[in-house]
Each structure stands twice: as C-alpha cells, then as structure tokens.
Amino acid sequence: MNTDYRFSELVYTPTDFDAVRSAFNEVIRQIRDASSVEDVLVAIKEHDGINDEVSYASALCYIRMSQHSLDEKLAEAVEYEFGNAAQLPDAEFSQALLESPFLPELEKRFGKKYRPRIEKDFRLKKAGLELLAEEEQFMAMYQQKKAALRVSFRGKMYSTGQMNAFLESPDRETRKEAKKAVLEAYHDKKDEFISFLQKTVKTRDALAKANGFSDFASYMDVSYDRNGYGKKEIEAFCTEVKEQLVPLLTEIRRKKAEQLGLDKIMRYDAGLSFLDGNPVPIDSPEELTKAAIKMYDSLSPELGTFFRNMVKTESLDVAPSNEKVSGMGFQTELNSNYLPFVFANCTGTASDVDTSGYFL
C-alpha cells in the first residue's frame, strides 16, 4: 500500500464519466464474449480498476467538502461525482455475470456468497438510476446544509458541534439556553429542511418501487444484506426494546435525576452526566493522537506502524475547525492504493477521546 504521499497534496480531478461509461460497456462486452473463465476474470479486474478511479475522486472531494463545508464548489463537486457514479451501468455488469456460462466457476473461486452479492447489486440498480443519483445528491446537500448552520448564542455565532460544550455545562440555565438556541437555529431554516426531507422521501419511495420493492425500507433490507432476518424479526426486536429497554432507560434517567439533584430530567439535561460537569480531555487533539500512537504500539508492531503511517500521510484529521462538518465523524477509503482516512471535528468534550478510540 502506498504511504509516500500527503493527503493535503492530493489533487482532485473531475471524473470523465463519458469515458468511464465507455470503459464499463467494454468490460460488459468482454464478459459476454468471453471464451473462458480467465477472460471473465480479466474483465472483472478491469472493472475493479475503473471503480478504484471513480472511488478515489468521489472520496477525495467528499473529504475535502467535510473539511471545508461552506465551500460551494466542493459541494457541487460531491454532487457531480456521487450523482454520476450512481448512474453507471452496474446492473448491466451484474446481469452479464449472472448470465455468464462461467458463473459456476466464478463461484468456486470466490465462494458461495458471490452469486447472492451479484443478484443483490442487480436488484438494487436495474431501474431508476436517475432517482438513485438524486438520492445520492440529496445526501450530499443535506450534509452541506447542516454544516452551514450557525447558532446564535449569547452574542456569538457557533457551529452545532461547538454548541456541545454548552449543552454539557454543569449550569442548568446554560444548558437550557443552549438547547433553545440550537432548536431555534433549525427552526429558522425549517422550510429548507422540510422541503429537503419531503423531496428525499419521495425520491426514495420512487426508487424502491422502480426496482420492484413495496417501499424504501424493503429496498434497504436488501441493500444492508439483511438476508438472515426480515420484517417479522425486526418488529419482534422493536417490541423487546419497548418492553425491556425503555423501562430500564426510565430507571436510569430517574437515578440520573437523583444524582444531579433534579426533580426530572428535561431534554436539555441529557448531555450532563455529573453534577460538577462531564470529564473533558486534558490534552489537545495532537496530544490525543500521540496517546493513540502509544496505544497501538502497545497492541502490536503492525498496528503501531499502520497508525503511524496514517499520521504521516495526513490520513487523520480530527482537529477542531469552524469550517468542518460538525456532529459527525467517519472513516472512508480513497481506493485500494491509499490508507483509510479518518475524519472528526473535536469539540473539547469527552467525545474527542471516544473518537481517539475508534481511529481504526
């Protein structure tokens, strides 16, 4: 794996999707014209290489947009990459494999889960690709809108992530005011968010039905590989949550109110765990990273080397920033040639330490 790079120096070049579609169609033709399983394997390898290139551009601009969430050009780049990638002829590729006389040999090489995975890909993308593209674009737009939200609190403007420190304040009035300020910020933008939600629900419903599903939940059951349980089992689980976990949560909240000296836990009290305040990191994100290096070194030399390479290649960005998307963290991959990338936006709260724990 390549470790001789710096993430900040990687260049985003918009994907030429006309060329990609032509390459995809050529791979599909090769599979259909194959005279041996080796011919099919060559075509699959070419297909994987094309996907690597597309994934690189999509992931790179998504990470950059997460780092600079107010940059409209980056938001447009994400919509372009994700929207066009969703409309590639993946179903035709899957169909060509399913209809190939060499599929049984491919199953022997790749295992018994190979055919079901291809069948799943075909079921999810056989129709409505323009709807899938819209759904991908809506997700990117939502992240950008949420990241751009600013909260007016006590004469200053904060991102929603920066408000966490106030929502965990030992002072109840501060927590109450902070919660109200966050809700008012969303309320001021409610028309935008409601419109966005309505369009997303409509698009997802149409996408599911275009592919032969009764609703989007059924569509996602297949997407999430829920092949060992279904609606009946999910409903049973929800019933168990209601009957067993909700009473337990109620008791925990009663004890928490008692510990905090409150008659009742209100919505704005949810973030506080201790009367004198929640534990907070005593070090900066840089020091937390050094502590993580020490931890991984103690686990194994391989893990230590891997994590050190992530730091060296700048594949770890957890420093606080007003420009970053707040309230979320993620791990993603550029493609098979690069190390994974971990993103977070430290807020000076206990969640910063939690983030250090799931770097890998």
C-alpha positions in Angstrom: 0.0 0.0 0.0 1.2 3.5 -0.9 2.4 5.6 2.0 4.6 8.0 0.1 2.1 10.9 -0.1 0.5 13.7 1.9 -3.3 14.0 1.8 -3.2 17.8 1.5 -1.2 17.4 -1.7 -3.6 15.0 -3.4 -5.2 16.6 -6.5 -8.9 16.3 -7.3 -9.7 15.9 -11.0 -13.3 15.6 -12.0 -14.1 12.2 -13.4 -14.7 11.9 -17.1 -17.9 9.9 -16.8 -18.4 9.5 -20.6 -15.0 7.7 -20.7 -15.9 5.7 -17.7 -19.2 4.6 -19.2 -17.5 3.6 -22.4 -15.0 1.6 -20.3 -17.8 -0.1 -18.4 -19.6 -1.0 -21.6 -16.4 -2.5 -23.0 -16.0 -4.7 -19.8 -19.6 -5.9 -20.2 -18.9 -6.8 -23.8 -15.8 -8.7 -22.8 -17.8 -10.7 -20.2 -20.5 -11.6 -22.7 -17.9 -12.5 -25.4 -15.6 -14.5 -23.0 -14.5 -17.9 -24.2 -13.1 -18.9 -20.8 -13.3 -18.0 -17.1 -9.9 -16.4 -17.4 -11.4 -13.9 -19.9 -14.1 -13.1 -17.4 -11.6 -12.6 -14.6 -9.6 -10.2 -16.7 -12.7 -8.2 -17.3 -13.6 -8.2 -13.6 -10.1 -6.9 -12.8 -10.5 -4.1 -15.3 -13.9 -3.2 -13.8 -12.4 -3.1 -10.3 -9.7 -0.7 -11.6 -12.2 1.6 -13.1 -14.2 1.6 -9.9 -11.0 2.4 -8.0 -10.5 5.6 -10.1 -14.1 6.7 -9.6 -14.0 5.9 -5.9 -10.8 8.0 -5.5 -12.4 11.1 -7.0 -15.7 10.7 -5.1 -14.0 10.1 -1.7 -11.4 12.8 -2.1 -13.9 15.6 -2.9 -16.3 14.3 -0.1 -13.5 14.5 2.5 -12.5 18.0 1.2 -16.1 19.1 1.4 -16.3 17.8 5.0 -13.2 19.8 5.9 -14.4 23.0 4.1 -18.2 22.6 4.4 -19.0 26.2 3.4 -17.2 25.8 0.0 -20.0 25.6 -2.6 -17.7 24.5 -5.3 -16.7 21.4 -3.3 -20.4 20.7 -2.5 -21.1 20.9 -6.3 -18.1 18.5 -6.9 -19.6 16.0 -4.5 -23.0 16.2 -6.2 -21.3 15.7 -9.6 -19.3 12.7 -8.5 -21.9 10.9 -6.5 -24.7 11.7 -8.9 -22.9 10.4 -12.0 -21.4 7.4 -10.2 -24.9 6.3 -9.2 -25.9 6.2 -12.9 -23.1 3.9 -14.1 -24.3 0.6 -15.7 -23.7 -1.5 -12.7 -26.8 -3.6 -13.3 -25.7 -4.5 -16.8 -22.4 -5.6 -15.4 -24.1 -7.8 -12.8 -26.5 -9.1 -15.3 -23.7 -10.1 -17.7 -22.0 -12.1 -14.8 -25.3 -13.7 -13.8 -25.9 -14.8 -17.4 -22.3 -16.0 -18.0 -21.8 -19.7 -18.5 -18.7 -19.3 -16.3 -20.6 -18.2 -13.2 -20.3 -21.6 -11.5 -16.5 -21.4 -11.9 -16.5 -17.9 -10.5 -18.5 -19.2 -7.5 -15.9 -21.9 -6.9 -13.1 -19.2 -6.9 -15.0 -16.5 -4.9 -17.2 -18.6 -2.6 -20.9 -19.2 -2.2 -21.7 -15.6 -1.3 -20.6 -14.4 -4.8 -23.8 -15.1 -6.7 -26.1 -13.6 -4.0 -24.0 -10.4 -3.9 -24.3 -10.0 -7.7 -28.0 -10.7 -7.6 -28.3 -8.0 -4.9 -26.5 -5.4 -7.0 -28.7 -6.2 -9.9 -31.9 -5.9 -7.9 -31.0 -2.6 -6.5 -29.9 -0.9 -9.7 -31.9 -2.4 -12.5 -34.0 0.7 -12.9 -34.4 4.3 -11.6 -30.7 5.2 -11.8 -31.7 8.9 -12.2 -33.6 8.5 -8.9 -30.6 6.9 -7.2 -28.5 9.8 -8.5 -30.9 12.3 -6.9 -30.8 10.4 -3.6 -27.0 10.5 -3.5 -27.1 14.2 -4.3 -29.7 14.9 -1.6 -27.4 13.3 1.0 -24.5 15.5 0.0 -26.8 18.6 0.0 -28.1 17.7 3.5 -24.6 17.4 4.9 -23.7 20.8 3.4 -26.8 22.5 4.7 -26.4 21.0 8.2 -22.7 22.0 8.2 -23.5 25.6 7.2 -26.0 26.0 10.1 -24.8 28.6 12.7 -26.3 29.1 16.1 -26.6 32.5 17.8 -25.8 32.1 21.5 -25.0 34.8 24.0 -23.9 37.3 21.3 -21.7 34.9 19.3 -22.1 32.5 16.4 -21.2 28.8 16.8 -21.4 25.7 14.7 -23.7 23.0 16.0 -20.7 21.0 17.1 -19.3 23.8 19.1 -22.6 24.0 21.0 -21.9 20.6 22.6 -19.7 22.2 25.3 -22.6 24.4 26.3 -25.1 21.5 26.2 -22.9 19.7 28.7 -22.4 22.6 31.0 -22.9 22.0 34.8 -25.0 25.2 34.8 -28.6 24.2 34.0 -29.6 27.6 32.7 -26.7 27.5 30.2 -27.8 24.1 29.0 -31.4 25.3 28.7 -30.4 28.4 26.8 -28.0 26.4 24.5 -30.7 23.8 23.7 -33.2 26.5 22.9 -30.6 28.3 20.7 -29.9 25.2 18.7 -33.6 24.4 18.2 -34.2 28.0 17.1 -31.4 27.8 14.5 -33.0 24.7 13.0 -36.5 26.3 13.3 -35.3 29.3 11.3 -34.3 27.0 8.5 -37.3 24.7 8.9 -38.7 25.4 5.4 -35.4 24.4 3.7 -35.1 21.2 5.8 -38.8 20.2 5.4 -38.6 20.7 1.7 -35.4 18.7 1.6 -37.0 15.9 3.6 -40.1 15.7 1.5 -38.1 15.5 -1.7 -35.8 12.8 -0.3 -38.8 10.7 0.9 -40.5 11.0 -2.4 -37.3 10.1 -4.3 -36.5 7.1 -2.1 -40.1 5.7 -2.5 -40.0 6.1 -6.2 -36.5 4.4 -6.4 -37.7 1.4 -4.4 -40.8 1.0 -6.5 -38.9 1.4 -9.7 -36.9 -1.7 -8.7 -39.9 -3.8 -7.7 -39.9 -3.1 -3.9 -43.0 -2.2 -2.0 -41.3 0.6 -0.1 -37.8 2.0 0.7 -37.5 0.0 3.9 -37.7 -3.2 1.9 -35.2 -1.8 -0.6 -32.7 -1.1 2.2 -33.3 -4.5 3.8 -31.6 -5.9 0.6 -29.0 -3.1 0.5 -27.9 -3.9 4.0 -27.7 -7.6 3.3 -30.4 -8.5 5.8 -30.7 -12.0 4.5 -30.9 -13.8 7.8 -33.9 -11.9 9.2 -36.8 -9.8 8.0 -39.8 -7.6 8.9 -41.1 -10.1 11.5 -37.8 -10.3 13.3 -37.3 -6.5 13.3 -40.8 -6.0 14.7 -40.1 -8.5 17.5 -36.8 -6.7 18.3 -38.7 -3.3 18.5 -41.2 -4.9 20.8 -38.4 -6.2 23.1 -36.8 -2.7 23.1 -40.1 -1.2 24.2 -40.9 -3.8 26.8 -37.3 -4.3 28.3 -35.0 -1.4 27.4 -37.4 1.5 27.7 -38.2 0.7 31.4 -34.5 0.3 32.0 -33.8 3.6 30.4 -36.6 5.2 32.5 -35.0 3.9 35.7 -31.5 5.1 34.6 -32.9 8.6 34.0 -34.6 8.5 37.4 -31.3 7.7 39.0 -29.5 10.3 36.9 -32.0 13.0 38.0 -31.4 12.0 41.6 -27.6 12.2 41.1 -27.9 15.6 39.5 -30.3 16.9 42.2 -33.1 17.4 39.8 -36.8 16.5 40.1 -37.0 15.5 36.4 -34.6 15.1 33.5 -35.5 17.6 30.8 -34.4 17.5 27.2 -31.6 20.0 27.9 -30.3 17.9 30.7 -29.5 14.8 28.5 -25.9 15.8 27.9 -24.8 16.1 31.5 -23.6 13.1 33.5 -22.1 14.5 36.7 -23.1 17.4 38.9 -19.7 19.0 38.7 -19.5 18.6 34.9 -18.6 15.9 32.4 -15.0 14.8 32.1 -13.1 16.6 29.3 -9.9 15.9 27.5 -6.9 17.4 29.3 -4.9 17.4 26.1 -5.2 18.8 22.6 -6.1 16.7 19.6 -2.4 16.5 18.8 -1.6 15.0 22.2 -4.6 12.6 21.9 -3.1 11.4 18.6 0.3 10.8 20.4 -1.6 8.8 23.0 -3.3 6.8 20.3 0.2 6.0 18.8 1.4 4.7 22.1 -1.7 2.6 22.5 -1.4 1.0 19.0 2.3 0.4 19.5 1.5 -1.5 22.7 -1.0 -3.7 20.9 1.3 -4.9 18.1 4.2 -3.6 15.9 1.9 -3.9 12.9 -0.8 -1.8 14.3 1.7 0.8 15.5 3.3 1.1 12.1 -0.1 1.3 10.4 -1.3 4.1 12.6 2.0 6.0 12.3 1.6 5.8 8.5 -1.9 7.3 8.8 -0.5 10.2 10.8 2.5 10.6 8.4 0.3 10.7 5.3 -2.2 13.1 6.9 -4.9 10.4 6.7 -6.2 11.6 10.1 -8.0 14.9 10.5 -9.6 15.4 13.9 -8.5 19.0 14.8 -11.4 21.4 15.6 -12.5 23.8 12.9 -15.4 26.1 12.2 -15.3 25.2 8.6 -15.7 21.4 9.1 -18.9 19.4 9.1 -19.9 19.1 12.8 -21.7 16.5 14.8 -20.3 13.6 12.8 -17.1 11.5 12.2 -16.4 8.9 9.6 -13.8 6.6 8.2 -13.6 6.1 4.4 -11.2 5.0 1.8 -9.8 6.7 -1.3 -9.2 3.4 -3.1 -7.1 0.3 -2.7 -3.8 2.2 -3.2 -4.2 4.5 -0.2 -4.6 4.3 3.5 -8.0 4.8 5.1 -9.0 8.3 6.1 -10.4 9.2 9.4 -12.4 12.5 9.9 -13.7 14.1 13.1 -14.2 17.6 14.5 -13.0 17.7 18.1 -15.2 19.9 20.3 -13.3 19.8 23.6 -15.7 17.3 25.1 -15.4 13.6 26.1 -16.4 12.6 22.6 -13.0 13.6 21.4 -11.4 10.8 23.5 -14.1 8.4 22.2 -13.0 9.3 18.7 -9.4 8.5 19.5 -10.6 5.0 20.4 -12.1 4.2 17.1 -9.4 5.5 14.8 -9.2 2.0 13.4 
